[in-house]
Amino acid sequence: MTQRVFICRCEDVTVAEIDHAIALGLDSVEEIKRYTGLGTGPCQGKECTVALVRLLVQQQRFTAASVQPFTARPPAEPITLGDLAAMARGPADEVDR
């Protein structure tokens, strides 16, 4: 059985995939994110960014002070709860009585 160590559990990104990305010449957290999908799952990098930086520092790719975090990009524009509550109800929301 192959032993896999996950860096990003949301997107199943392994240490081997990170190493492969580095071998291809990707040399920033942003590039590694774009290539592997790391940090794009439900946690939006809150769980895996520290693990990635720790791995890169251990491999002497970067110093902890020089690492730049990836750019956060929400999947949609923010909306207030008031706007959601005021939205017109559609046919799927109607209840037969």
N, CA, C and O of each residue as an XYZ file, in Angstrom:
388
protein
N       0.842     -1.171      0.000
C       0.000      0.000      0.000
C       0.895      1.244      0.000
O       1.879      1.310      0.736
N       0.547      2.212     -0.819
C       1.293      3.457     -0.890
C       0.897      4.339      0.284
O      -0.286      4.515      0.576
N       1.903      4.891      0.952
C       1.621      5.791      2.056
C       1.521      7.208      1.510
O       2.445      7.704      0.865
N       0.383      7.857      1.776
C       0.181      9.227      1.306
C       0.015     10.133      2.511
O      -0.685      9.804      3.469
N       0.670     11.277      2.444
C       0.542     12.281      3.493
C      -0.178     13.472      2.888
O       0.297     14.074      1.925
N      -1.325     13.807      3.457
C      -2.137     14.887      2.919
C      -1.746     16.220      3.546
O      -1.572     16.328      4.760
N      -1.616     17.215      2.705
C      -1.412     18.590      3.150
C      -2.763     19.293      3.192
O      -3.053     20.036      4.130
N      -3.582     19.061      2.186
C      -4.920     19.669      2.104
C      -5.946     18.536      2.091
O      -6.104     17.830      1.095
N      -6.633     18.382      3.212
C      -7.611     17.297      3.311
C      -8.869     17.579      2.506
O      -9.514     16.650      2.020
N      -9.223     18.847      2.361
C     -10.437     19.189      1.601
C     -10.309     18.777      0.135
O     -11.252     18.247     -0.453
N      -9.139     19.023     -0.448
C      -8.922     18.762     -1.874
C      -7.996     17.572     -2.129
O      -7.586     17.341     -3.266
N      -7.665     16.816     -1.078
C      -6.827     15.617     -1.191
C      -5.475     15.881     -1.855
O      -5.027     15.098     -2.693
N      -4.833     16.979     -1.481
C      -3.517     17.315     -2.030
C      -2.457     16.707     -1.116
O      -2.450     16.949      0.091
N      -1.563     15.915     -1.706
C      -0.546     15.207     -0.933
C       0.813     15.909     -1.007
O       1.034     16.796     -1.832
N       1.707     15.485     -0.123
C       3.082     15.982     -0.139
C       3.722     15.664     -1.493
O       4.456     16.486     -2.041
N       3.448     14.483     -2.027
C       4.015     14.093     -3.333
C       3.563     15.059     -4.434
O       4.349     15.390     -5.321
N       2.323     15.507     -4.385
C       1.825     16.453     -5.388
C       2.489     17.822     -5.233
O       2.772     18.500     -6.221
N       2.732     18.217     -3.989
C       3.446     19.475     -3.743
C       4.871     19.365     -4.289
O       5.356     20.272     -4.965
N       5.534     18.246     -3.989
C       6.899     18.025     -4.492
C       6.936     18.037     -6.017
O       7.865     18.576     -6.618
N       5.919     17.439     -6.638
C       5.842     17.420     -8.106
C       5.688     18.841     -8.653
O       6.326     19.198     -9.644
N       4.847     19.645     -8.012
C       4.648     21.032     -8.444
C       5.951     21.813     -8.340
O       6.277     22.599     -9.229
N       6.691     21.603     -7.266
C       7.979     22.284     -7.088
C       8.972     21.825     -8.151
O       9.732     22.633     -8.685
N       8.966     20.530     -8.457
C       9.862     19.998     -9.484
C       9.560     20.599    -10.861
O      10.448     20.694    -11.708
N       8.317     21.001    -11.077
C       7.935     21.629    -12.341
C       8.339     23.105    -12.404
O       8.191     23.758    -13.437
N       8.852     23.618    -11.279
C       9.318     24.997    -11.260
C       8.383     25.982    -10.593
O       8.641     27.186    -10.604
N       7.308     25.494    -10.015
C       6.387     26.385     -9.315
C       7.025     26.759     -7.991
O       7.366     25.887     -7.193
N       7.187     28.053     -7.756
C       7.973     28.438     -6.591
C       7.306     29.459     -5.681
O       7.989     30.201     -4.975
N       5.985     29.503     -5.691
C       5.283     30.369     -4.747
C       4.049     29.630     -4.241
O       3.560     28.698     -4.880
N       3.561     30.058     -3.092
C       2.359     29.451     -2.539
C       1.196     29.629     -3.511
O       0.391     28.715     -3.690
N       1.104     30.790     -4.133
C       0.025     31.054     -5.101
C       0.094     30.082     -6.281
O      -0.934     29.539     -6.688
N       1.274     29.858     -6.830
C       1.412     28.941     -7.969
C       1.093     27.507     -7.560
O       0.439     26.779     -8.306
N       1.546     27.105     -6.396
C       1.261     25.751     -5.919
C      -0.240     25.576     -5.715
O      -0.792     24.525     -6.041
N      -0.898     26.593     -5.181
C      -2.354     26.546     -5.001
C      -3.054     26.375     -6.345
O      -3.928     25.520     -6.493
N      -2.670     27.182     -7.313
C      -3.332     27.125     -8.629
C      -3.106     25.781     -9.330
O      -3.991     25.287    -10.028
N      -1.928     25.196     -9.143
C      -1.621     23.931     -9.809
C      -2.300     22.740     -9.127
O      -2.805     21.841     -9.799
N      -2.312     22.737     -7.788
C      -2.800     21.562     -7.064
C      -4.241     21.671     -6.584
O      -4.891     20.654     -6.343
N      -4.749     22.893     -6.442
C      -6.085     23.073     -5.872
C      -6.061     23.224     -4.358
O      -7.111     23.377     -3.734
N      -4.885     23.181     -3.767
C      -4.740     23.345     -2.327
C      -5.378     24.662     -1.890
O      -5.157     25.703     -2.508
N      -6.165     24.607     -0.830
C      -6.765     25.822     -0.297
C      -8.031     26.277     -0.987
O      -8.540     27.358     -0.689
N      -8.555     25.473     -1.911
C      -9.758     25.881     -2.632
C     -11.004     25.135     -2.172
O     -12.079     25.302     -2.747
N     -10.861     24.317     -1.140
C     -11.994     23.550     -0.621
C     -12.799     24.342      0.388
O     -12.654     25.560      0.490
N     -13.641     23.658      1.129
C     -14.515     24.331      2.092
C     -13.786     25.178      3.135
O     -14.328     26.186      3.587
N     -12.570     24.792      3.527
C     -11.864     25.574      4.555
C     -11.181     26.807      3.976
O     -10.722     27.667      4.729
N     -11.106     26.908      2.640
C     -10.472     28.045      1.961
C      -9.046     28.304      2.457
O      -8.617     29.454      2.556
N      -8.314     27.224      2.768
C      -6.910     27.344      3.152
C      -6.664     27.519      4.630
O      -5.511     27.573      5.058
N      -7.717     27.609      5.425
C      -7.526     27.819      6.860
C      -6.839     26.624      7.519
O      -6.121     26.796      8.504
N      -7.043     25.431      6.998
C      -6.446     24.226      7.572
C      -5.115     23.859      6.930
O      -4.256     23.289      7.602
N      -4.918     24.165      5.664
C      -3.761     23.628      4.946
C      -2.638     24.617      4.674
O      -1.513     24.196      4.405
N      -2.902     25.898      4.733
C      -1.856     26.867      4.405
C      -0.667     26.755      5.353
O       0.484     26.804      4.920
N      -0.944     26.606      6.638
C       0.144     26.473      7.616
C       0.949     25.205      7.342
O       2.178     25.218      7.422
N       0.265     24.116      7.023
C       0.960     22.864      6.728
C       1.844     23.007      5.487
O       2.959     22.487      5.460
N       1.360     23.700      4.471
C       2.154     23.923      3.260
C       3.384     24.765      3.567
O       4.492     24.429      3.151
N       3.189     25.851      4.290
C       4.323     26.730      4.616
C       5.346     25.980      5.460
O       6.549     26.093      5.227
N       4.872     25.218      6.436
C       5.785     24.429      7.270
C       6.601     23.460      6.405
O       7.809     23.325      6.596
N       5.942     22.790      5.458
C       6.641     21.866      4.565
C       7.691     22.593      3.726
O       8.816     22.113      3.591
N       7.336     23.732      3.170
C       8.258     24.491      2.327
C       9.445     25.020      3.128
O      10.567     25.052      2.623
N       9.209     25.428      4.357
C      10.303     25.903      5.219
C      11.212     24.727      5.597
O      12.435     24.861      5.589
N      10.615     23.576      5.928
C      11.410     22.396      6.264
C      12.287     21.956      5.089
O      13.411     21.494      5.282
N      11.768     22.104      3.887
C      12.528     21.741      2.685
C      13.497     22.844      2.273
O      14.187     22.726      1.261
N      13.545     23.903      3.050
C      14.417     25.057      2.806
C      14.142     25.719      1.458
O      15.055     26.220      0.803
N      12.886     25.715      1.059
C      12.456     26.405     -0.163
C      12.268     27.893      0.105
O      12.516     28.729     -0.764
N      11.829     28.210      1.316
C      11.540     29.574      1.725
C      11.931     29.730      3.185
O      12.134     28.748      3.899
N      12.034     30.978      3.614
C      12.062     31.248      5.046
C      10.641     31.608      5.444
O       9.870     32.098      4.619
N      10.291     31.373      6.688
C       8.925     31.647      7.135
C       8.553     33.107      6.917
O       7.400     33.413      6.611
N       9.505     34.000      7.069
C       9.220     35.434      6.916
C       8.997     35.835      5.464
O       8.360     36.857      5.205
N       9.500     35.064      4.521
C       9.404     35.459      3.116
C       8.186     34.897      2.388
O       7.904     35.303      1.261
N       7.469     33.981      3.006
C       6.330     33.339      2.345
C       5.158     34.308      2.268
O       4.774     34.922      3.264
N       4.600     34.434      1.081
C       3.412     35.261      0.856
C       2.196     34.347      0.791
O       2.228     33.344      0.078
N       1.113     34.667      1.522
C      -0.089     33.828      1.441
C      -0.738     33.953      0.067
O      -0.523     34.932     -0.648
N      -1.533     32.953     -0.289
C      -2.216     33.032     -1.577
C      -3.364     34.020     -1.501
O      -3.831     34.378     -0.419
N      -3.805     34.448     -2.658
C      -4.885     35.422     -2.753
C      -6.217     34.721     -2.521
O      -6.555     33.769     -3.223
N      -6.962     35.190     -1.546
C      -8.283     34.622     -1.276
C      -9.274     35.190     -2.287
O      -9.330     36.399     -2.511
N     -10.035     34.318     -2.876
C     -11.043     34.733     -3.849
C     -12.357     34.060     -3.505
O     -12.547     32.880     -3.799
N     -13.272     34.802     -2.882
C     -14.564     34.192     -2.557
C     -15.267     33.740     -3.836
O     -15.100     34.364     -4.884
N     -16.048     32.665     -3.761
C     -16.704     32.152     -4.959
C     -17.812     33.046     -5.499
O     -18.219     32.881     -6.649
N     -18.310     33.985     -4.706
C     -19.387     34.867     -5.155
C     -19.287     36.190     -4.408
O     -18.491     36.338     -3.481
N     -20.097     37.135     -4.823
C     -20.112     38.421     -4.135
C     -20.844     38.283     -2.811
O     -21.785     37.498     -2.699
N     -20.419     39.044     -1.806
C     -21.111     38.984     -0.514
C     -22.549     39.471     -0.640
O     -22.863     40.334     -1.460
N     -23.403     38.904      0.179
C     -24.801     39.306      0.219
C     -25.235     39.318      1.681
O     -24.839     38.448      2.457
N     -26.029     40.281      2.047
C     -26.476     40.385      3.438
C     -27.644     39.435      3.680
O     -28.320     39.014      2.741
N     -27.871     39.104      4.951
C     -29.023     38.271      5.291
C     -30.327     38.995      4.961
O     -31.309     38.363      4.574
N     -30.337     40.329      5.116
C     -31.522     41.108      4.769
C     -31.876     40.973      3.299
O     -33.048     40.847      2.947
N     -30.853     41.001      2.431
C     -31.095     40.821      0.995
C     -31.657     39.436      0.706
O     -32.567     39.288     -0.110
N     -31.115     38.423      1.376
C     -31.621     37.061      1.175
C     -33.065     36.938      1.636
O     -33.884     36.307      0.969
N     -33.377     37.545      2.787
C     -34.728     37.466      3.324
C     -35.735     38.192      2.433
O     -36.904     37.813      2.370
N     -35.274     39.237      1.746
C     -36.168     40.037      0.913
C     -36.370     39.458     -0.483
O     -37.201     39.959     -1.242
N     -35.638     38.429     -0.828
C     -35.749     37.844     -2.169
C     -37.140     37.248     -2.365
O     -37.724     36.688     -1.438
N     -37.656     37.376     -3.573
C     -38.980     36.825     -3.893
C     -38.910     35.308     -3.838
O     -37.932     34.692     -4.261
N     -39.954     34.739     -3.317
C     -40.006     33.279     -3.262
C     -40.440     32.745     -4.623
O     -41.302     33.323     -5.284
N     -39.839     31.650     -5.026
C     -40.173     31.040     -6.307
C     -41.150     29.892     -6.122
O     -41.535     29.580     -4.996
N     -41.558     29.257     -7.224
C     -42.531     28.149     -7.159
C     -42.072     26.986     -6.274
O     -42.905     26.302     -5.679
N     -40.777     26.759     -6.181
C     -40.289     25.661     -5.369
C     -40.508     25.908     -3.885
O     -40.526     24.964     -3.095
N     -40.676     27.178     -3.497
C     -40.871     27.528     -2.088
C     -42.321     27.524     -1.663
O     -42.617     27.636     -0.473
N     -43.248     27.396     -2.629
C     -44.668     27.444     -2.287
C     -45.098     26.135     -1.643
O     -44.654     25.055     -2.033
N     -45.959     26.252     -0.663
C     -46.438     25.081      0.072
C     -47.899     24.864     -0.289
O     -48.712     25.785     -0.211
N     -48.223     23.639     -0.685
C     -49.628     23.303     -0.964
C     -50.356     23.099      0.358
O     -49.894     22.353      1.222
N     -51.492     23.764      0.511
C     -52.271     23.613      1.746
C     -53.654     23.183      1.421
O     -54.471     22.999      2.323
